Amino acid sequence: MANIKSAKKRILVNKTKADRNKAIKSGVKTAIKKVNAAIEANDKEAAKSALLAATSAIDKATKKGVYHKNTSARKVSRLATAVNKMA
């Protein structure tokens, strides 16, 4: 355990930020799973609406610094490609 006051504060701040990042990432994963579930069910309208929500969640996570911009672009691209491939 740290003895210096600033080090103690850094531990608390890092824990807070890690919890926040974990919650945001979890939300993004849930949104992606909803898109994939709609694709599996072959429901194009649900997939499109879920894609819109997932894209928004991914973009917000990127804006907050949870994901790198290239990572978010890759995730959105893969989801959009999967939805567009539906017949």
Rosetta constraint file for C-alpha pairs under 8 A:
AtomPair CA 2 CA 7 HARMONIC 5.96 0.50
AtomPair CA 2 CA 8 HARMONIC 5.76 0.50
AtomPair CA 3 CA 7 HARMONIC 7.22 0.50
AtomPair CA 3 CA 8 HARMONIC 7.02 0.50
AtomPair CA 4 CA 8 HARMONIC 6.31 0.50
AtomPair CA 5 CA 9 HARMONIC 6.31 0.50
AtomPair CA 6 CA 10 HARMONIC 6.18 0.50
AtomPair CA 7 CA 11 HARMONIC 6.32 0.50
AtomPair CA 8 CA 12 HARMONIC 6.53 0.50
AtomPair CA 9 CA 13 HARMONIC 6.12 0.50
AtomPair CA 10 CA 14 HARMONIC 5.89 0.50
AtomPair CA 11 CA 15 HARMONIC 6.20 0.50
AtomPair CA 12 CA 16 HARMONIC 6.25 0.50
AtomPair CA 13 CA 17 HARMONIC 6.19 0.50
AtomPair CA 14 CA 18 HARMONIC 5.99 0.50
AtomPair CA 15 CA 19 HARMONIC 6.15 0.50
AtomPair CA 16 CA 20 HARMONIC 6.28 0.50
AtomPair CA 17 CA 21 HARMONIC 6.08 0.50
AtomPair CA 18 CA 22 HARMONIC 6.04 0.50
AtomPair CA 19 CA 23 HARMONIC 6.24 0.50
AtomPair CA 20 CA 24 HARMONIC 6.30 0.50
AtomPair CA 21 CA 25 HARMONIC 6.07 0.50
AtomPair CA 21 CA 66 HARMONIC 5.96 0.50
AtomPair CA 22 CA 26 HARMONIC 6.04 0.50
AtomPair CA 23 CA 27 HARMONIC 6.29 0.50
AtomPair CA 24 CA 28 HARMONIC 6.37 0.50
AtomPair CA 24 CA 61 HARMONIC 6.44 0.50
AtomPair CA 24 CA 66 HARMONIC 7.58 0.50
AtomPair CA 25 CA 29 HARMONIC 6.20 0.50
AtomPair CA 25 CA 61 HARMONIC 7.45 0.50
AtomPair CA 25 CA 66 HARMONIC 7.47 0.50
AtomPair CA 26 CA 30 HARMONIC 6.21 0.50
AtomPair CA 27 CA 31 HARMONIC 6.25 0.50
AtomPair CA 27 CA 57 HARMONIC 7.39 0.50
AtomPair CA 28 CA 32 HARMONIC 6.22 0.50
AtomPair CA 28 CA 54 HARMONIC 6.60 0.50
AtomPair CA 28 CA 57 HARMONIC 5.77 0.50
AtomPair CA 28 CA 58 HARMONIC 5.98 0.50
AtomPair CA 28 CA 61 HARMONIC 7.83 0.50
AtomPair CA 29 CA 33 HARMONIC 6.16 0.50
AtomPair CA 30 CA 34 HARMONIC 6.31 0.50
AtomPair CA 31 CA 35 HARMONIC 6.53 0.50
AtomPair CA 31 CA 50 HARMONIC 6.99 0.50
AtomPair CA 31 CA 51 HARMONIC 7.98 0.50
AtomPair CA 31 CA 53 HARMONIC 6.90 0.50
AtomPair CA 31 CA 54 HARMONIC 4.85 0.50
AtomPair CA 31 CA 57 HARMONIC 7.41 0.50
AtomPair CA 32 CA 36 HARMONIC 6.30 0.50
AtomPair CA 32 CA 51 HARMONIC 7.75 0.50
AtomPair CA 32 CA 54 HARMONIC 5.92 0.50
AtomPair CA 32 CA 79 HARMONIC 7.68 0.50
AtomPair CA 33 CA 37 HARMONIC 6.00 0.50
AtomPair CA 34 CA 38 HARMONIC 6.22 0.50
AtomPair CA 34 CA 47 HARMONIC 7.88 0.50
AtomPair CA 34 CA 50 HARMONIC 6.28 0.50
AtomPair CA 35 CA 39 HARMONIC 6.27 0.50
AtomPair CA 35 CA 46 HARMONIC 7.82 0.50
AtomPair CA 35 CA 47 HARMONIC 5.28 0.50
AtomPair CA 35 CA 48 HARMONIC 7.87 0.50
AtomPair CA 35 CA 50 HARMONIC 5.13 0.50
AtomPair CA 35 CA 51 HARMONIC 5.78 0.50
AtomPair CA 35 CA 54 HARMONIC 7.47 0.50
AtomPair CA 35 CA 79 HARMONIC 7.50 0.50
AtomPair CA 36 CA 40 HARMONIC 6.14 0.50
AtomPair CA 36 CA 47 HARMONIC 7.65 0.50
AtomPair CA 37 CA 41 HARMONIC 6.16 0.50
AtomPair CA 38 CA 42 HARMONIC 6.13 0.50
AtomPair CA 38 CA 43 HARMONIC 5.42 0.50
AtomPair CA 38 CA 44 HARMONIC 7.17 0.50
AtomPair CA 38 CA 46 HARMONIC 5.86 0.50
AtomPair CA 38 CA 47 HARMONIC 4.87 0.50
AtomPair CA 38 CA 50 HARMONIC 7.74 0.50
AtomPair CA 39 CA 43 HARMONIC 6.19 0.50
AtomPair CA 39 CA 44 HARMONIC 6.99 0.50
AtomPair CA 39 CA 47 HARMONIC 5.93 0.50
AtomPair CA 39 CA 82 HARMONIC 7.66 0.50
AtomPair CA 39 CA 83 HARMONIC 6.71 0.50
AtomPair CA 39 CA 86 HARMONIC 7.30 0.50
AtomPair CA 42 CA 86 HARMONIC 7.28 0.50
AtomPair CA 43 CA 47 HARMONIC 6.09 0.50
AtomPair CA 44 CA 48 HARMONIC 6.13 0.50
AtomPair CA 44 CA 83 HARMONIC 7.34 0.50
AtomPair CA 44 CA 86 HARMONIC 6.99 0.50
AtomPair CA 45 CA 49 HARMONIC 6.34 0.50
AtomPair CA 46 CA 50 HARMONIC 5.95 0.50
AtomPair CA 47 CA 51 HARMONIC 5.88 0.50
AtomPair CA 47 CA 83 HARMONIC 6.44 0.50
AtomPair CA 48 CA 52 HARMONIC 6.28 0.50
AtomPair CA 48 CA 83 HARMONIC 6.91 0.50
AtomPair CA 49 CA 53 HARMONIC 6.42 0.50
AtomPair CA 50 CA 54 HARMONIC 6.01 0.50
AtomPair CA 51 CA 55 HARMONIC 5.93 0.50
AtomPair CA 51 CA 79 HARMONIC 6.96 0.50
AtomPair CA 51 CA 80 HARMONIC 7.02 0.50
AtomPair CA 51 CA 83 HARMONIC 7.73 0.50
AtomPair CA 52 CA 56 HARMONIC 6.26 0.50
AtomPair CA 53 CA 57 HARMONIC 6.25 0.50
AtomPair CA 54 CA 58 HARMONIC 6.09 0.50
AtomPair CA 54 CA 76 HARMONIC 7.96 0.50
AtomPair CA 55 CA 59 HARMONIC 6.05 0.50
AtomPair CA 55 CA 76 HARMONIC 5.99 0.50
AtomPair CA 56 CA 60 HARMONIC 6.14 0.50
AtomPair CA 57 CA 61 HARMONIC 6.19 0.50
AtomPair CA 58 CA 62 HARMONIC 6.22 0.50
AtomPair CA 58 CA 72 HARMONIC 6.06 0.50
AtomPair CA 58 CA 75 HARMONIC 7.97 0.50
AtomPair CA 58 CA 76 HARMONIC 7.53 0.50
AtomPair CA 59 CA 63 HARMONIC 6.14 0.50
AtomPair CA 59 CA 72 HARMONIC 6.89 0.50
AtomPair CA 60 CA 64 HARMONIC 6.27 0.50
AtomPair CA 61 CA 65 HARMONIC 6.35 0.50
AtomPair CA 61 CA 66 HARMONIC 5.28 0.50
AtomPair CA 61 CA 67 HARMONIC 6.10 0.50
AtomPair CA 62 CA 66 HARMONIC 5.57 0.50
AtomPair CA 62 CA 67 HARMONIC 4.71 0.50
AtomPair CA 62 CA 68 HARMONIC 6.16 0.50
AtomPair CA 62 CA 69 HARMONIC 6.05 0.50
AtomPair CA 62 CA 72 HARMONIC 6.58 0.50
AtomPair CA 67 CA 71 HARMONIC 6.25 0.50
AtomPair CA 67 CA 72 HARMONIC 6.27 0.50
AtomPair CA 68 CA 72 HARMONIC 6.41 0.50
AtomPair CA 69 CA 73 HARMONIC 6.09 0.50
AtomPair CA 70 CA 74 HARMONIC 6.08 0.50
AtomPair CA 71 CA 75 HARMONIC 6.26 0.50
AtomPair CA 72 CA 76 HARMONIC 6.13 0.50
AtomPair CA 73 CA 77 HARMONIC 5.96 0.50
AtomPair CA 74 CA 78 HARMONIC 6.13 0.50
AtomPair CA 75 CA 79 HARMONIC 6.27 0.50
AtomPair CA 76 CA 80 HARMONIC 6.02 0.50
AtomPair CA 77 CA 81 HARMONIC 6.04 0.50
AtomPair CA 78 CA 82 HARMONIC 6.17 0.50
AtomPair CA 79 CA 83 HARMONIC 6.24 0.50
AtomPair CA 80 CA 84 HARMONIC 6.04 0.50
AtomPair CA 81 CA 85 HARMONIC 6.11 0.50
AtomPair CA 82 CA 86 HARMONIC 6.88 0.50
